[in-house]
């Protein structure tokens, strides 16, 4: 029996082979070289041997590492922040939750580390990736959205793409070489297919060097051999492909009539029975009237009694049928009035299957057909198709991070322009060190037989050594090295500046105090602001669009995965609360214990995703705290907001004490106001009595008034004494609290100065 051909696997393999163009291979070679230079692998084996044969030093002075580290720091100093804007008013609260959900996924996936690695790949290899996917086995099978980081050289993109995020690509392909045991661990249900899969042995050829120049053997794509890594059997290692394609898929926007719940149905039944009872009474009266008319006809001999009996039987049956129809009509009308219309998007295939159900068809109001992008995933192991499925995504889950986009899938790295300067610096330092070595370790020219060579080799460099020569021979002459041109020294000085200029990372930005020793504080802040403009341009045009795409994919995946009731616990190290709890898809029950709705229905909410501009940039702590202090003085923010941005320990306890402090101040102000109000009331009463001119009544009531006045004054005086005592106690507490806050501020200032 002939072996069955897997056409899908053949298609994927053909796409991979067509993607490995000369341009792709050259791009890999250049950027692998940049990666090697950044990681201090700057000499090929041939160069190293040649230098050693000449007695030259083989060291390198890596000026690229600080550039890479500083660029990475500026791009990833802080976690990115996403915002969601609700499309409808009802979605606003749910949209606000998205930032918390994104923070949870970012934290559990170690997103900051992954982003740093992706940015490092972009700087050194020109291109880095983040990938949003789902771990179906997490949370006991409920699934979790996770973020991963593919190797850039494992990703193959449609060469015709011109979008910076590869959104217009016909496909994105990930190719790996993995042992079968590893794949079986990942896909235990597909063990038989994996074991039966075979791979072309020629596919292992690209594990070696990626150089387009076969005479060069210095830089390698991946330094591994199948025998060393995976054992002796090459068949144990297979090619593993993940093919992502964007396809137009037919969907239906289905509008369904949702019947009322059992509680409302019971109310509808009672209302219908009430209306039917009223109709029954009216029809019974009408039936009696007809019966009386027929009886008169019988009595007058105009109708036979048998005819009357038959006609009454017909009228009774008609009345019962009318009552039944009326009951059905009333019930249907009340159900329609209490029903609601909901819409749901489903695939066209699913709609056609449901259409066979009569209950579904009866409640169907309208079904609008439309097409939408969906990502199709094909997983291939060797020559076998592992599975195919559609993802609940409209865009590719693989997000590129460029350093310098060229309008093609082959961008340029930050390291590539620095390689020439790095070679120049290495060569200049090697020559200077070699020249200095020759000057300190003299070489000698001598006649054969004139000296004891072993003795001279041993002692010629020793201070104060006496070096004998044989008589009859000329004395050995030292061979002095040529003095190096001053250009070598200028090369080492200007080369560093040239590399900083090319990369946009200057000495002051790296903490070099000599570049800003005499500069005022505000001047240093301004220099830092101007010096980071190139970095901010890169972040704005390359990194932030990619991060927004990450947020959009997290939204699409999370709304598909998190459909059940779920509670997130989010760590907030910079917040006073420390930890935050978020709850979504909270079930709402009726009196019968049935779920009738969801509170914070995350899966159905509609909102747009935005990235906070500059959210990953570092913040100057001193400048930021100074700005907050000025805002506090203007009354824009309070001291609690300032405290939240500090590094003081036990911030939550300080906030509690600050709250008590504010409460005591408020109580003190209220007591003082009460005393003032009572004094004013007494003065007003006395004024009214004098102005009235009722002397007799004043005379008669003088005693009473004086008595009440004295009593009031006594009471006020007593309350005033008590208030003053409380005031003194409160002032004492305020002074103690103020002293404690001043001490904390001094501690904070000392900590910042020590940093």
Protein Blocks (a to p, Z undefined) as FASTA:
>chain_A
ZZdddfklmmmmmmmmmmmcfklmmmmmmmmmmmmmmnopabcfklmmmmmmnopafbdc
dfklmmmmmmmmmmmmpccddddddfbfklmmmmmmmmmmmmmmmmmnommmmmmmmmmm
mmmnopacddddddfkggnhnopaddddddfklpccdfkbcbfklpmpfbdcddddddfk
lmmmmmmmlmmmmmmpccdfklmmmmmcfbfblkbckbcfbdcdfklmnojblklpccdd
ddddddddddddddddddddfklmmmmmmmmmmmmmmmmmmmmmmmmmmmmmmmmmmmno
pacfklmmmmmmmmmmmmmmmmmmmmmmmmmmmmmmmpccddddddfklmmmmmmpmklm
mmpmbdcddddddddddddehjacfbdcddfbfbdfbdcddfbdghiabdcdfklmmmmm
mmmmmmmmmmmmmmmmmmmmccddddehkacfklmmmmmmpghiacdddehiacdddddd
ddddfklmmmmmmmmmmmmmmnopafklnopaklmmmpcfklmmmmmmmmmmmmmmmmmm
mmmmmmmmmmmmmmmmmmmmmmcccddddddfkbmnlpacddehiacddfkopafbdehi
lklpccdddddehklpccdfklmmmmmmmmmmnomacfklmmmmmcbehklmmmmmmmmm
mmmmmmmmmmmmmmmmmmmmmmmmmmmmmmnopaklmmmmmmmmmmmmmmmmmmmmmmmm
mmmmmmmmmmmmmmmmmmmmmmmmmmmmmmmmmZZ
